[in-house]
Amino acid sequence: MAYLALAAGVFYSIAAPISSFTISGGSLVYGNVGRMGGVLFTQGGTQLTVSGRSRVYGNVAKLDQNRRLAGGGALMYCNGTFGSILVTGESEVRDNEATQGAVVWLQGSLGEIRIADGSRVTGNEALLDGGAFAIDVGDLGTLVIEGGSAGDGCKSEVSQGGFLHLQDGGIQEVVVRGGSSLSGNSAFNNGGAVYTNTIGAVRVLDGSRMDGNLADAGNGGEGGGWCVRWL
């Protein structure tokens, strides 16, 4: 599946929130290009799922001649609140690019991000905030990486939050468990892995790893793993 568009690369839902969007059964979603959502634009929704050894890769949400036009979310651009994002069943979301929120960009709160069952969100890159996920206005309930899964090697090229960025909101809880990892992410400024205003709890359990995250010290970066503005 490969498309190019000035707004969403494939699906554009402007009148109402989307109930669910599912990529499953070994499906491939790749090479789509849009300014606001390389694959999907929505006004809000309930659940986004990538499951069953599916792969989402090489999608882009930045579109001028230098591929730097403001926009975001190579998989989804959401202009509202959203319930949950689930990547499961040995699936991969990798090597996507956006101006901000390389995988998903939201203008609203999000209930949960869950990466599970040997799945991987890796190698995604944003020019600005959120090498994988960015929430511009709103909170995140939980980030869970479990079951031998990985949130690794994502990058904010010139800004903050190598894996996850919350501009104005906070996070209730982050859990990395079951031999999983949140590692090797980087940001030019602050929060090599996560940038947030507040956080309730961080739990790394069961032989899991949170290491090798980098906020570029050469540019005065703060929080190699985390930058929390208020505790």
C-alpha positions as CSV (number, residue, x, y, z in Angstrom):
1,M,0.0,0.0,0.0
2,A,1.6,3.3,-1.1
3,Y,-0.1,6.7,-1.7
4,L,0.8,10.4,-1.7
5,A,-1.5,13.2,-0.7
6,L,-1.4,16.8,0.5
7,A,-3.4,15.9,3.7
8,A,-3.7,12.3,4.8
9,G,-1.8,9.8,2.6
10,V,-4.6,7.2,2.6
11,F,-7.6,7.9,4.9
12,Y,-9.1,11.3,5.8
13,S,-11.9,11.3,8.3
14,I,-13.0,14.9,9.0
15,A,-16.7,14.8,9.9
16,A,-16.4,12.5,12.9
17,P,-14.0,10.4,15.1
18,I,-13.1,6.9,13.8
19,S,-14.2,4.0,16.0
20,S,-11.3,1.7,15.1
21,F,-8.4,1.4,12.6
22,T,-6.8,-2.1,12.4
23,I,-3.8,-3.4,10.5
24,S,-3.6,-7.2,11.0
25,G,-2.8,-10.6,9.7
26,G,0.7,-10.0,8.4
27,S,-0.3,-6.8,6.4
28,L,2.2,-4.2,5.1
29,V,1.6,-0.5,5.2
30,Y,4.5,1.4,3.7
31,G,5.6,4.3,1.5
32,N,2.6,6.5,2.1
33,V,3.1,10.3,2.1
34,G,0.8,13.0,3.5
35,R,1.2,16.3,5.3
36,M,-1.2,15.6,8.2
37,G,-1.0,11.8,8.6
38,G,1.0,9.7,6.2
39,V,-1.7,7.1,6.5
40,L,-4.7,8.4,8.6
41,F,-6.2,11.8,9.6
42,T,-9.0,11.7,12.1
43,Q,-10.8,14.0,14.5
44,G,-10.5,11.5,17.3
45,G,-11.2,7.9,17.9
46,T,-11.2,4.7,20.0
47,Q,-8.5,2.3,19.0
48,L,-5.6,2.0,16.6
49,T,-4.2,-1.6,16.3
50,V,-1.2,-3.1,14.5
51,S,-1.2,-6.8,15.1
52,G,-0.4,-10.3,13.8
53,R,3.1,-9.8,12.5
54,S,2.1,-6.7,10.5
55,R,4.6,-4.1,9.4
56,V,4.2,-0.3,9.1
57,Y,7.3,1.3,7.7
58,G,8.7,4.0,5.4
59,N,5.6,6.3,5.7
60,V,6.2,10.1,5.7
61,A,4.3,13.1,7.0
62,K,6.3,16.1,5.8
63,L,5.9,17.3,2.2
64,D,7.6,20.4,0.8
65,Q,10.5,20.1,-1.6
66,N,12.8,19.7,1.4
67,R,10.3,17.2,3.0
68,R,10.1,19.6,6.1
69,L,6.6,21.0,5.9
70,A,4.9,21.4,9.3
71,G,2.7,18.4,9.9
72,G,3.0,15.1,11.7
73,G,2.0,11.5,12.3
74,A,3.4,9.2,9.6
75,L,0.8,6.6,10.7
76,M,-1.9,8.8,12.3
77,Y,-2.6,12.5,12.8
78,C,-5.4,12.9,15.3
79,N,-7.0,16.3,15.9
80,G,-8.8,15.2,19.1
81,T,-8.8,12.7,22.0
82,F,-8.1,9.0,21.3
83,G,-8.6,5.9,23.3
84,S,-5.6,3.5,22.8
85,I,-2.8,2.6,20.4
86,L,-1.8,-1.1,20.4
87,V,1.1,-2.7,18.6
88,T,1.1,-6.5,19.3
89,G,1.7,-9.9,18.0
90,E,5.3,-9.6,16.8
91,S,4.4,-6.5,14.7
92,E,6.8,-3.8,13.6
93,V,6.4,0.0,13.3
94,R,9.7,1.2,12.0
95,D,11.6,3.8,9.9
96,N,8.7,6.3,9.6
97,E,9.4,10.0,9.3
98,A,7.4,13.2,10.2
99,T,8.0,16.8,11.2
100,Q,6.6,15.9,14.6
101,G,5.3,12.7,16.1
102,A,7.0,10.3,13.6
103,V,4.4,7.5,14.2
104,V,1.4,9.4,15.8
105,W,0.7,13.0,16.5
106,L,-2.3,14.0,18.6
107,Q,-4.0,17.3,19.6
108,G,-5.8,15.8,22.6
109,S,-5.4,13.3,25.4
110,L,-4.6,9.6,24.8
111,G,-5.6,6.8,27.1
112,E,-2.9,4.2,26.4
113,I,0.1,3.2,24.2
114,R,0.8,-0.5,24.5
115,I,3.6,-2.4,22.7
116,A,3.3,-6.1,23.4
117,D,4.0,-9.7,22.5
118,G,7.4,-9.3,20.9
119,S,6.5,-6.2,18.9
120,R,8.9,-3.3,18.0
121,V,8.5,0.4,17.5
122,T,12.0,1.3,16.3
123,G,14.1,3.6,14.1
124,N,11.4,6.3,13.6
125,E,12.5,9.9,13.3
126,A,10.9,13.3,13.8
127,L,12.4,16.6,12.8
128,L,10.8,18.3,15.8
129,D,9.1,16.8,18.9
130,G,8.5,13.1,19.5
131,G,10.6,10.6,17.6
132,A,7.7,8.1,17.8
133,F,4.7,9.7,19.6
134,A,3.8,13.4,20.2
135,I,0.9,14.8,22.2
136,D,0.6,18.5,21.6
137,V,-2.2,19.3,24.0
138,G,-3.4,16.7,26.5
139,D,-2.3,13.9,28.8
140,L,-1.3,10.2,28.4
141,G,-2.7,7.6,30.7
142,T,-0.2,4.8,30.4
143,L,2.8,3.7,28.2
144,V,3.3,0.0,28.5
145,I,6.1,-2.0,26.8
146,E,5.8,-5.7,27.6
147,G,6.4,-9.3,26.6
148,G,9.8,-8.9,25.0
149,S,8.9,-5.8,23.0
150,A,11.0,-2.7,22.2
151,G,10.6,1.0,21.9
152,D,14.2,1.6,20.7
153,G,16.3,3.8,18.4
154,C,13.8,6.6,17.7
155,K,15.0,10.2,17.3
156,S,14.0,13.8,17.6
157,E,16.4,15.4,15.2
158,V,16.4,19.0,16.4
159,S,14.0,19.1,19.4
160,Q,12.7,17.1,22.4
161,G,11.4,13.6,23.3
162,G,13.3,11.0,21.4
163,F,10.5,8.4,21.8
164,L,7.6,10.3,23.4
165,H,6.8,14.0,23.8
166,L,4.0,15.7,25.7
167,Q,4.0,19.5,25.1
168,D,1.6,20.6,27.9
169,G,0.3,17.4,29.6
170,G,1.6,14.6,31.8
171,I,1.8,10.9,32.0
172,Q,0.1,8.8,34.7
173,E,2.4,5.7,34.4
174,V,5.1,4.1,32.3
175,V,5.7,0.4,32.6
176,V,8.5,-1.6,30.9
177,R,8.3,-5.3,31.8
178,G,8.8,-8.9,30.7
179,G,12.2,-8.5,29.2
180,S,11.3,-5.5,27.1
181,S,13.3,-2.3,26.4
182,L,13.0,1.5,26.0
183,S,16.6,2.1,24.8
184,G,18.8,3.9,22.4
185,N,16.5,6.8,21.7
186,S,17.8,10.3,21.3
187,A,16.8,14.0,21.3
188,F,18.8,17.0,20.2
189,N,17.6,19.0,23.2
190,N,15.8,17.5,26.2
191,G,14.4,14.0,27.1
192,G,16.4,11.4,25.2
193,A,13.5,8.9,25.6
194,V,10.6,10.9,27.1
195,Y,9.7,14.6,27.6
196,T,6.7,15.4,29.8
197,N,5.5,18.0,32.2
198,T,4.6,15.6,35.0
199,I,4.7,11.8,35.6
200,G,3.1,9.6,38.2
201,A,5.2,6.5,38.2
202,V,7.9,4.7,36.1
203,R,8.4,0.9,36.6
204,V,11.1,-1.2,34.9
205,L,10.5,-4.8,35.8
206,D,11.4,-8.5,35.0
207,G,14.8,-8.0,33.5
208,S,13.8,-5.2,31.2
209,R,16.1,-2.3,30.1
210,M,15.9,1.4,29.9
211,D,19.4,2.4,28.8
212,G,21.4,4.2,26.1
213,N,19.0,7.1,25.7
214,L,20.6,10.4,24.9
215,A,19.8,14.1,25.3
216,D,22.6,15.8,23.3
217,A,24.9,17.1,26.1
218,G,26.8,19.1,23.5
219,N,23.8,21.3,23.1
220,G,22.9,21.6,26.8
221,G,20.3,18.8,26.7
222,E,18.7,17.7,29.9
223,G,17.5,14.2,30.9
224,G,19.3,11.5,28.9
225,G,16.4,9.2,29.6
226,W,13.7,11.5,30.9
227,C,13.0,15.2,31.1
228,V,10.2,16.0,33.5
229,R,9.4,19.7,34.0
230,W,7.5,19.3,37.3
231,L,7.7,16.5,39.9
